[in-house]
Amino acid sequence: MSKSVILYSALFIIGIAGFAISFSGHSQAPVAVDKVVVDEAPVKIPPPITVQPDGKPQSLETETAKIITSTGKTYAFVVELAKTREQQRIGMMYRMKAEPLTGMLFLFDEEKERSFWMKNTFIPLDIIFIKKDGIIAHIHRNAEPQSLVPVKSGEPVVAVLEVYGGEAKKLGVNVGDRVDHSFFQNVVE
């Protein structure tokens, strides 16, 4: 068997075991397993999938953010604001659909390189990384649902806008375009 088949089999078995233990009602805490060794090379296992206590996506305060393209077109998005660590951790997890011209705007205290993943996210998303001046630094188009592969900004950013997968291309949104929202006017140098 190939290394990848062995690795995926091990991950599947560990995932099923963790799922069974978490729902078995045992009073004993399960032993955490964070590595599998394949041919003596340790492979990091991602943390277990978590579920909101109420099983629903979060609902956050909304505002309007505009994207102004280099061609002069302006698109107004209704965005939920993810400001706290917990809101940002959950993000757009557990959603089964997204409407056009809606999204979630993640606002951070400082500009630095960012990394997102698609854990517990069931729809494809365009992940738009934004610098402190509101300029789009990078767009990761159609991020794969439930992928644990990190999606990186590639340079320091202070905000991230997640919209439905394919929408950035459909609207002609590209790197160098600008996001207009009051947050970018208030970022301290």
C-alpha positions as a Markdown table, in Angstrom:
| # | Residue | x | y | z |
|---|---|---|---|---|
| 1 | Met | 0.0 | 0.0 | 0.0 |
| 2 | Ser | 1.1 | 3.5 | -0.7 |
| 3 | Lys | 1.9 | 6.0 | 2.2 |
| 4 | Ser | -1.1 | 8.1 | 1.3 |
| 5 | Val | -3.5 | 5.2 | 1.5 |
| 6 | Ile | -2.0 | 4.2 | 4.9 |
| 7 | Leu | -2.2 | 7.8 | 6.1 |
| 8 | Tyr | -5.8 | 8.3 | 5.0 |
| 9 | Ser | -6.8 | 5.0 | 6.5 |
| 10 | Ala | -5.2 | 5.8 | 9.8 |
| 11 | Leu | -6.9 | 9.3 | 9.8 |
| 12 | Phe | -10.3 | 7.7 | 9.0 |
| 13 | Ile | -10.0 | 5.2 | 11.8 |
| 14 | Ile | -8.9 | 7.8 | 14.3 |
| 15 | Gly | -11.7 | 10.1 | 13.2 |
| 16 | Ile | -14.3 | 7.3 | 13.6 |
| 17 | Ala | -12.9 | 6.3 | 16.9 |
| 18 | Gly | -13.0 | 9.9 | 18.2 |
| 19 | Phe | -16.5 | 10.3 | 16.9 |
| 20 | Ala | -17.6 | 7.1 | 18.6 |
| 21 | Ile | -15.9 | 8.0 | 21.9 |
| 22 | Ser | -17.4 | 11.5 | 21.9 |
| 23 | Phe | -21.0 | 10.2 | 21.6 |
| 24 | Ser | -20.6 | 7.0 | 23.6 |
| 25 | Gly | -21.4 | 8.6 | 27.0 |
| 26 | His | -18.2 | 7.3 | 28.6 |
| 27 | Ser | -17.2 | 9.3 | 31.7 |
| 28 | Gln | -13.5 | 8.7 | 30.9 |
| 29 | Ala | -11.9 | 11.3 | 28.8 |
| 30 | Pro | -10.5 | 10.0 | 25.5 |
| 31 | Val | -6.7 | 10.0 | 25.0 |
| 32 | Ala | -5.7 | 12.7 | 22.5 |
| 33 | Val | -3.8 | 11.4 | 19.5 |
| 34 | Asp | -2.0 | 14.1 | 17.6 |
| 35 | Lys | 0.4 | 12.2 | 15.4 |
| 36 | Val | 0.5 | 9.1 | 13.2 |
| 37 | Val | 3.8 | 7.7 | 12.1 |
| 38 | Val | 4.1 | 6.4 | 8.5 |
| 39 | Asp | 7.5 | 4.9 | 7.7 |
| 40 | Glu | 9.0 | 6.6 | 10.7 |
| 41 | Ala | 7.9 | 10.1 | 9.5 |
| 42 | Pro | 5.5 | 11.8 | 11.9 |
| 43 | Val | 2.3 | 13.2 | 10.3 |
| 44 | Lys | 0.4 | 15.9 | 12.2 |
| 45 | Ile | -3.3 | 15.1 | 12.7 |
| 46 | Pro | -5.7 | 18.0 | 12.6 |
| 47 | Pro | -7.7 | 18.8 | 15.7 |
| 48 | Pro | -11.1 | 17.2 | 16.0 |
| 49 | Ile | -14.1 | 18.8 | 14.3 |
| 50 | Thr | -16.2 | 20.8 | 16.7 |
| 51 | Val | -19.9 | 21.7 | 16.4 |
| 52 | Gln | -21.7 | 24.8 | 17.6 |
| 53 | Pro | -23.8 | 23.9 | 20.7 |
| 54 | Asp | -27.0 | 24.8 | 18.9 |
| 55 | Gly | -25.8 | 23.3 | 15.6 |
| 56 | Lys | -26.4 | 26.5 | 13.7 |
| 57 | Pro | -24.1 | 29.0 | 12.0 |
| 58 | Gln | -23.4 | 32.2 | 13.9 |
| 59 | Ser | -25.2 | 35.4 | 13.1 |
| 60 | Leu | -23.2 | 38.6 | 13.5 |
| 61 | Glu | -23.8 | 42.4 | 13.2 |
| 62 | Thr | -24.0 | 43.4 | 9.6 |
| 63 | Glu | -22.7 | 46.5 | 7.6 |
| 64 | Thr | -22.1 | 47.4 | 4.0 |
| 65 | Ala | -18.6 | 47.0 | 2.5 |
| 66 | Lys | -18.0 | 48.1 | -1.1 |
| 67 | Ile | -15.5 | 46.6 | -3.6 |
| 68 | Ile | -14.3 | 49.1 | -6.1 |
| 69 | Thr | -12.7 | 47.4 | -9.1 |
| 70 | Ser | -9.9 | 48.8 | -11.3 |
| 71 | Thr | -12.5 | 49.2 | -14.1 |
| 72 | Gly | -14.5 | 51.6 | -11.9 |
| 73 | Lys | -17.4 | 49.2 | -11.0 |
| 74 | Thr | -18.6 | 49.3 | -7.4 |
| 75 | Tyr | -20.3 | 46.4 | -5.7 |
| 76 | Ala | -22.0 | 46.8 | -2.3 |
| 77 | Phe | -21.8 | 43.7 | -0.1 |
| 78 | Val | -23.8 | 43.1 | 3.1 |
| 79 | Val | -21.1 | 41.7 | 5.4 |
| 80 | Glu | -21.2 | 40.2 | 8.8 |
| 81 | Leu | -18.4 | 41.6 | 11.0 |
| 82 | Ala | -16.2 | 39.0 | 12.7 |
| 83 | Lys | -14.3 | 41.1 | 15.3 |
| 84 | Thr | -13.6 | 38.8 | 18.2 |
| 85 | Arg | -11.3 | 35.7 | 18.2 |
| 86 | Glu | -14.4 | 33.4 | 18.8 |
| 87 | Gln | -16.3 | 35.0 | 15.9 |
| 88 | Gln | -13.3 | 34.7 | 13.7 |
| 89 | Arg | -12.7 | 31.1 | 14.8 |
| 90 | Ile | -16.2 | 30.1 | 13.7 |
| 91 | Gly | -16.4 | 32.3 | 10.7 |
| 92 | Met | -18.7 | 30.9 | 8.0 |
| 93 | Met | -18.7 | 27.4 | 9.4 |
| 94 | Tyr | -21.9 | 25.3 | 9.2 |
| 95 | Arg | -23.5 | 27.3 | 6.5 |
| 96 | Met | -25.2 | 25.4 | 3.6 |
| 97 | Lys | -25.5 | 28.4 | 1.3 |
| 98 | Ala | -24.5 | 32.0 | 0.7 |
| 99 | Glu | -26.4 | 34.7 | -1.1 |
| 100 | Pro | -24.9 | 36.9 | -3.8 |
| 101 | Leu | -23.3 | 40.1 | -2.6 |
| 102 | Thr | -23.1 | 38.9 | 1.0 |
| 103 | Gly | -20.1 | 37.8 | 3.0 |
| 104 | Met | -18.1 | 38.0 | 6.2 |
| 105 | Leu | -15.5 | 40.6 | 7.0 |
| 106 | Phe | -12.8 | 39.5 | 9.5 |
| 107 | Leu | -11.3 | 42.6 | 11.2 |
| 108 | Phe | -7.9 | 42.3 | 13.0 |
| 109 | Asp | -6.1 | 44.5 | 15.4 |
| 110 | Glu | -2.8 | 44.4 | 13.5 |
| 111 | Glu | -1.5 | 43.9 | 10.0 |
| 112 | Lys | 0.3 | 40.6 | 9.6 |
| 113 | Glu | 0.4 | 37.5 | 7.4 |
| 114 | Arg | -2.9 | 35.5 | 7.8 |
| 115 | Ser | -3.8 | 31.9 | 7.2 |
| 116 | Phe | -7.4 | 30.5 | 6.9 |
| 117 | Trp | -8.7 | 27.0 | 6.4 |
| 118 | Met | -12.1 | 25.6 | 5.5 |
| 119 | Lys | -12.7 | 23.3 | 8.5 |
| 120 | Asn | -16.5 | 22.8 | 9.0 |
| 121 | Thr | -17.2 | 25.1 | 6.0 |
| 122 | Phe | -19.6 | 23.3 | 3.7 |
| 123 | Ile | -19.7 | 25.8 | 0.7 |
| 124 | Pro | -16.8 | 27.0 | -1.5 |
| 125 | Leu | -15.6 | 30.5 | -0.6 |
| 126 | Asp | -13.5 | 33.2 | -2.2 |
| 127 | Ile | -11.1 | 34.4 | 0.5 |
| 128 | Ile | -10.0 | 38.0 | -0.2 |
| 129 | Phe | -7.0 | 39.2 | 1.8 |
| 130 | Ile | -7.0 | 43.0 | 2.4 |
| 131 | Lys | -4.1 | 45.4 | 3.4 |
| 132 | Lys | -4.6 | 48.2 | 5.9 |
| 133 | Asp | -5.2 | 50.7 | 3.1 |
| 134 | Gly | -8.1 | 48.6 | 1.8 |
| 135 | Ile | -6.2 | 47.3 | -1.2 |
| 136 | Ile | -6.8 | 43.6 | -2.1 |
| 137 | Ala | -3.5 | 41.8 | -1.6 |
| 138 | His | -4.5 | 38.3 | -2.6 |
| 139 | Ile | -7.6 | 36.3 | -3.6 |
| 140 | His | -7.9 | 32.6 | -3.1 |
| 141 | Arg | -10.7 | 31.6 | -5.4 |
| 142 | Asn | -13.1 | 28.7 | -4.6 |
| 143 | Ala | -11.5 | 27.4 | -1.5 |
| 144 | Glu | -12.4 | 23.8 | -1.1 |
| 145 | Pro | -15.1 | 23.0 | 1.5 |
| 146 | Gln | -13.9 | 21.3 | 4.6 |
| 147 | Ser | -10.2 | 21.4 | 3.5 |
| 148 | Leu | -7.6 | 21.7 | 6.3 |
| 149 | Val | -5.0 | 23.0 | 4.0 |
| 150 | Pro | -4.0 | 26.5 | 5.1 |
| 151 | Val | -4.9 | 29.3 | 2.7 |
| 152 | Lys | -2.2 | 32.0 | 3.2 |
| 153 | Ser | -2.3 | 35.7 | 2.5 |
| 154 | Gly | 1.2 | 35.8 | 1.2 |
| 155 | Glu | 1.8 | 39.2 | 2.8 |
| 156 | Pro | 0.7 | 41.2 | 5.8 |
| 157 | Val | -3.0 | 42.0 | 5.8 |
| 158 | Val | -5.4 | 43.5 | 8.4 |
| 159 | Ala | -8.7 | 42.1 | 7.1 |
| 160 | Val | -10.2 | 39.2 | 5.2 |
| 161 | Leu | -13.5 | 39.2 | 3.2 |
| 162 | Glu | -15.1 | 35.8 | 2.6 |
| 163 | Val | -17.7 | 35.7 | -0.2 |
| 164 | Tyr | -19.4 | 32.8 | -2.0 |
| 165 | Gly | -17.0 | 30.9 | -4.2 |
| 166 | Gly | -16.7 | 32.2 | -7.7 |
| 167 | Glu | -18.3 | 35.5 | -7.0 |
| 168 | Ala | -15.0 | 37.5 | -7.2 |
| 169 | Lys | -14.3 | 36.1 | -10.7 |
| 170 | Lys | -18.0 | 36.7 | -11.7 |
| 171 | Leu | -17.8 | 40.4 | -10.7 |
| 172 | Gly | -14.3 | 40.9 | -12.0 |
| 173 | Val | -12.7 | 41.5 | -8.6 |
| 174 | Asn | -8.9 | 41.2 | -8.7 |
| 175 | Val | -5.8 | 41.9 | -6.7 |
| 176 | Gly | -5.2 | 45.7 | -6.5 |
| 177 | Asp | -8.9 | 46.5 | -6.3 |
| 178 | Arg | -10.1 | 48.3 | -3.2 |
| 179 | Val | -12.5 | 47.5 | -0.4 |
| 180 | Asp | -14.3 | 50.6 | 1.0 |
| 181 | His | -15.4 | 50.2 | 4.6 |
| 182 | Ser | -15.0 | 52.6 | 7.6 |
| 183 | Phe | -12.5 | 50.1 | 9.2 |
| 184 | Phe | -9.8 | 50.9 | 6.7 |
| 185 | Gln | -10.1 | 54.6 | 7.4 |
| 186 | Asn | -9.6 | 53.9 | 11.1 |
| 187 | Val | -6.5 | 51.6 | 10.9 |
| 188 | Val | -3.6 | 53.2 | 12.9 |
| 189 | Glu | -0.3 | 53.5 | 11.0 |
